[in-house]
């Protein structure tokens, strides 16, 4: 194939229009015949030229992941919901020559004793928005919060709804319920919802595990995004979803923002370890 000068966006010998889009913005990387732009903070995706290919000359793949919600404060805090997750693997987003604003929100705050965790910030690009994860329910009266995925409920309360506002396909799932039975003072709170599943309900002595995230290979290798945080219990804490990628309850050094490339994860109950969002844009250049 004669499209050797990929960085410049020209064909062989530096002459002629490019096969695919020419653009700048974010952290740029090449993966074979594809180019990616990764945004971990606000920025611009600047399209300066379209390509000649009838299928790929103006099309991009996107991943828009919002920030995770914080875990509920105090004992029995519910897990934070994962940030909303939206991805178009079908390359059905056409762009034009212009500058597109990219927004990437930061993670939600840990709830103070007696209050719910804060919701994560939204992420958006090309008019596609993902809602921040819902904060988990705190130890005292209040509620878990809705969001891209919902926060987990405290003892005796329900987890909050995910996919709020509603998108199709769904951007996330509901948080788990707190344990509501009798006889044991160490009830577990519910886990936060994740992009790949709802948070689990709390049990008598253990918090609910956070909902699993969703994986894709937009970066060139598979990564998991948007797992929920685990719910807190005094006896046995719970891990975050997707084998602990989401925040673990009551362990601020585990999960969430402390793991590289760990985006959109909900925070564990009674711990502050959600993670910020990310926007990734990918297109074919040869």
C-alpha positions in Angstrom: 0.0 0.0 0.0 1.3 3.5 -0.8 0.3 5.5 2.2 3.6 5.6 3.9 3.7 9.2 5.4 1.0 8.7 8.0 2.1 11.4 10.4 1.9 14.1 7.7 -1.4 12.7 6.3 -0.1 12.3 2.7 0.3 9.4 0.3 3.6 8.0 -1.1 6.1 10.7 -1.9 4.3 13.3 0.2 1.7 14.0 -2.6 -2.0 13.6 -2.7 -4.7 13.5 0.0 -4.7 11.1 3.0 -6.6 7.9 3.2 -8.2 8.9 6.5 -8.7 11.9 8.8 -5.9 14.3 9.7 -6.3 15.6 13.2 -4.5 16.7 16.4 -5.4 16.8 20.1 -4.9 14.9 23.3 -2.1 12.4 23.6 -1.6 11.0 20.1 -0.3 7.5 19.3 -0.1 5.2 16.3 -1.2 1.5 16.2 -0.5 0.0 12.8 -3.0 1.5 10.4 -4.8 3.5 13.2 -4.2 6.6 15.1 -5.6 7.3 18.6 -6.1 10.5 20.6 -6.5 10.1 24.4 -7.9 12.8 26.6 -7.6 12.6 30.4 -8.6 16.2 30.8 -10.5 18.9 28.9 -9.1 19.7 25.4 -9.9 20.0 21.7 -9.9 17.5 18.9 -9.0 19.5 15.8 -9.9 17.9 12.5 -7.9 19.7 9.7 -8.6 17.4 6.8 -10.8 14.5 5.8 -9.6 11.4 3.9 -10.4 10.0 0.5 -11.6 6.5 1.5 -15.4 6.2 1.1 -15.8 4.2 4.3 -13.1 5.6 6.7 -12.3 9.0 5.2 -14.6 10.9 7.7 -15.4 8.3 10.4 -14.1 7.9 13.9 -14.5 5.3 16.7 -15.0 6.9 20.2 -14.9 5.9 23.8 -16.5 8.3 26.2 -16.1 7.3 29.9 -17.3 9.5 32.7 -15.7 9.7 36.2 -16.6 7.3 39.0 -18.8 8.3 42.0 -17.4 8.4 45.5 -18.3 5.8 48.1 -20.7 6.7 50.9 -19.3 8.1 54.1 -19.4 6.5 57.6 -19.9 2.9 58.5 -21.8 0.7 56.0 -21.3 3.2 53.2 -22.5 2.0 49.8 -20.1 1.7 46.9 -19.8 4.4 44.3 -21.3 3.9 40.9 -19.0 3.7 37.8 -18.9 6.5 35.3 -21.1 6.2 32.2 -19.6 4.2 29.4 -20.4 4.9 25.7 -18.6 3.3 22.7 -19.3 3.0 19.0 -17.3 0.1 17.7 -19.2 0.3 14.3 -17.3 3.5 13.1 -20.6 5.3 12.6 -19.6 8.7 13.7 -18.8 11.1 10.8 -16.8 14.2 11.5 -16.1 17.4 9.5 -13.2 19.8 9.4 -13.7 21.7 12.6 -12.6 21.8 16.3 -14.5 19.6 18.6 -14.5 20.3 22.4 -13.7 17.3 24.6 -14.8 17.3 28.3 -13.4 14.9 30.9 -14.7 15.1 34.4 -13.0 14.3 37.7 -13.9 11.7 40.3 -16.6 12.2 42.9 -15.7 13.0 46.5 -15.9 10.6 49.4 -19.0 11.2 51.5 -18.5 12.6 54.9 -19.9 10.5 57.8 -23.6 10.6 57.4 -23.6 11.8 53.7 -23.6 10.2 50.3 -20.5 10.2 48.1 -20.3 12.8 45.4 -21.2 12.1 41.8 -18.4 11.9 39.2 -18.1 14.5 36.5 -19.5 13.9 33.0 -17.5 13.3 29.9 -18.5 14.4 26.4 -17.3 14.6 22.7 -19.2 15.0 19.4 -22.4 15.6 21.3 -22.1 12.2 23.0 -22.3 12.6 26.8 -21.7 10.0 29.6 -23.0 10.8 33.1 -20.7 10.6 36.1 -21.2 7.7 38.5 -23.6 8.1 41.3 -22.3 8.5 44.9 -22.9 5.6 47.4 -25.3 6.1 50.3 -23.7 7.3 53.5 -24.3 5.8 57.0 -27.1 8.1 58.1 -30.4 9.2 56.4 -30.0 10.2 52.8 -30.0 8.4 49.5 -27.7 6.8 47.1 -27.3 8.8 43.9 -28.3 8.0 40.3 -25.8 8.4 37.5 -24.1 6.7 34.6 -24.2 3.7 37.0 -26.0 4.1 40.3 -24.5 4.2 43.8 -25.0 1.3 46.3 -27.5 1.5 49.1 -26.7 1.6 52.8 -28.2 -0.9 55.3 -31.9 -1.2 54.7 -32.0 1.0 51.6 -32.0 0.4 47.9 -29.3 1.1 45.4 -29.8 4.0 42.9 -30.7 3.6 39.2 -28.0 3.6 36.6 -28.3 4.7 32.9 -29.5 8.1 34.2 -30.1 10.0 31.9 -31.2 7.2 29.7 -29.1 6.3 26.7 -29.3 3.5 24.1 -27.3 1.3 24.4 -27.3 1.7 28.2 -24.4 3.6 29.7 -24.5 1.7 33.0 -26.4 -0.2 35.7 -28.0 0.1 39.1 -26.3 -0.1 42.5 -26.9 -3.0 44.8 -29.2 -2.8 47.9 -28.0 -2.8 51.5 -28.8 -5.8 53.6 -32.2 -5.4 55.3 -32.5 -8.6 57.5 -32.5 -8.9 61.3 -30.1 -10.2 63.9 -26.6 -9.0 63.1 -25.3 -5.5 63.7 -22.7 -5.7 60.9 -24.8 -5.5 57.9 -23.2 -5.0 54.5 -24.0 -2.1 52.1 -24.6 -2.5 48.4 -21.9 -2.3 45.7 -22.0 0.4 43.1 -23.2 -0.4 39.6 -20.9 -0.9 36.7 -21.0 -0.6 32.9 -21.1 -4.4 32.6 -23.5 -5.3 35.4 -25.4 -4.1 38.5 -23.8 -3.9 41.9 -24.4 -6.8 44.2 -26.6 -6.6 47.3 -25.0 -6.5 50.7 -25.2 -9.6 53.0 -25.2 -10.1 56.8 -21.5 -9.6 57.3 -20.1 -8.6 53.9 -20.7 -5.7 51.5 -21.8 -6.2 48.0 -19.2 -6.4 45.2 -19.2 -3.6 42.7 -20.7 -4.2 39.3 -18.3 -5.4 36.5 -17.0 -2.9 34.0 -16.8 -3.2 30.2 -13.7 -4.0 28.1 -12.6 -2.9 24.6 -9.4 -2.6 22.6 -9.7 1.0 21.3 -6.1 1.5 22.7 -4.9 -1.4 20.7 -5.0 -3.9 23.6 -8.0 -4.8 25.8 -8.6 -2.6 28.8 -11.6 -2.6 31.3 -13.4 0.6 32.1 -16.3 1.7 34.5 -16.4 -1.0 37.2 -18.4 -0.2 40.4 -17.0 0.2 43.9 -17.6 -2.4 46.7 -20.0 -1.8 49.6 -18.7 -1.5 53.2 -19.3 -3.8 56.1 -17.6 -3.9 59.5 -16.7 -7.5 59.4 -15.7 -8.2 55.7 -15.2 -5.6 53.1 -16.0 -6.1 49.5 -13.9 -5.7 46.3 -14.7 -3.5 43.4 -16.1 -5.0 40.2 -14.0 -6.7 37.5 -11.7 -8.5 39.9 -11.0 -5.5 42.0 -10.5 -2.8 39.3 -13.3 -0.8 41.0 -12.6 0.6 44.4 -12.5 -1.7 47.4 -14.5 -0.6 50.4 -12.6 0.8 53.3 -9.2 0.5 51.6 -8.2 3.8 50.0 -5.0 2.4 48.4 -6.9 -0.2 46.3 -8.6 0.3 42.9 -9.8 3.5 41.5 -7.4 6.3 40.7 -4.4 4.4 42.1 -4.1 2.1 39.1 -2.7 3.3 35.8 -5.2 3.3 32.9 -8.0 2.7 35.4 -10.8 5.0 34.1 -14.4 5.5 35.3 -14.1 3.3 38.4 -16.5 3.8 41.3 -15.1 4.4 44.8 -15.4 1.8 47.6 -17.8 2.5 50.5 -16.1 4.4 53.3 -13.0 4.9 51.1 -12.1 7.6 48.6 -10.8 5.8 45.5 -12.9 6.5 42.4 -11.1 7.4 39.2 -11.5 10.2 36.6 -12.9 9.7 33.1 -11.3 9.5 29.7 -12.2 10.1 26.1 -10.4 8.1 23.3 -10.8 8.8 19.6 -9.5 6.4 17.0 -9.6 6.3 13.2 -8.1 4.4 10.3 -5.2 6.2 8.5 -4.1 3.6 6.0 
